[in-house]
């Protein structure tokens, strides 16, 4: 019986080429010390990041949200659906006055409501409304769906391995070590 793509193990199936394969092939003669595996991995990560950013931006258009509106709704949702303006200012790395302006605009759109705190009447609590939660979730679902679609080409074990490997790379990126020469 002749092997078919359905019966061949994944490593026996010839790999399809993507844009990055051509990019690496173009640069190898120009930069003889270029590691094609490193260049390929980094370029693919960059292109994947750009792709996901485009999907996210399109989801914002589809849900009639500005980036800063989504970010604010996201931070409120991340705090269980309610937060103090001071917490949002810290989460968003903004001045309190900037957060007040954002909250006013979101309140006018019906995405949040500001109510006095039940524990301290001098304080305000910002809560997502049903509309705000639905809008935020809708935009999140678009991006999440694309993430699952893309990583769905991997087995659960491969996704775990990829996640673990990227964690190791990020730990190095987040370290305080100075950058090393790429050609050393």
Helices and strands as residue ranges (DSSP letters): G 10-12, H 19-28, H 36-62, H 67-78, E 82-84, H 85-92, H 96-108, E 112-116, E 124-128, H 130-151, H 156-173
